[in-house]
């Protein structure tokens, strides 16, 4: 119930983002991460016990309609061993 109310509040307050020439933004986030993969030797799915992710985003505006954005996400997982993952993206619009 609280989640639905929070979602409605965010949707009601949401509006378009406007970026001007030279405007910049940086954001950092931390969260829970997991994955699942089939086990080739047995009929089961392997998944970690716990995991965490760190995300960073940088955006810069070059006028009203042009901007560049870069994202980097790093994940770490434990449980039956350790594993990691990384994701990087760059966009121009």
N, C-alpha and C positions, 0 to 999 in steps of 0.2 A: 504494500500500500504506500509506504513512504517513498519507495523507488518510483512508482508511477507518479506520485505528487511532485517529486523532484524533477522528473522528466517533463511534466507539464509546465512547471515553473520555468525551466530552462528554455523550452520551446516558446513560451510567451514572451520572454525577454530577449530572445535571439533577434539579431538584425544583421544586415550586410556589413562586411568589413570593408573599410576604405583605406587604402594605402597610398601615400603620396610619394613624390620623388625623394629618395634618400631615407625613408622611414625604415627602421629595422626592428626586429623582434627576435628574442631568444627564449626558448622554453625548455625545461628539463622535467622529466617525469620518472617515477620509480613505481614498479608494479610487480604483480605475481605473474609468473610465466610457466608454461608447461608444454609438452608435446606428446605425441603418441606415435609409435612405429610398430609394424608387425614383426613378430619374432619368427624368423625363418625356420628355427628348429622345433618349435612347438606351436600349437594353435592358440596363441594368446597374444595380447598386445602389450608391449613394453612401454612404460611411462615412468617418469621420475617421481620421487617422493615429494620434492619441493623444488621451486625455482624462483628466480627473480630476474627482472629486466630493468635496464637503465636506458632511457631514451632522451635524445637531445635534438632540437630543431632550431634552425636559423633561417630567417626570412628577411629579404630586403626588397623594397619597392624602387622601381626605376620609372617614375611617372604613374599616372592613374591606372594604366592597363598592363604594365609589365612588371614582373617580379621574379625573383629567383628564390628557391627554397631547397634546403638540404636537411636530411634526416639521418640520424645514426641511432641504431638500437643494438644493445649488447645484452645477451641473456646467459645465465648460468644455471645449471641444474645439478642436483645431487640425489642419490638414492640408487644403490646397486652400482655405483661408479659415479663419475662426474662427466659432464658434457657442457658444451658451450655453443652459442650461435651468435651471428652478427648479421646486420642488415644495414645497408647504406643506400640512400636514394638522393638524386638531385633532379629538380624540375625547373623549367623555365616557362613562364606563361605570359 
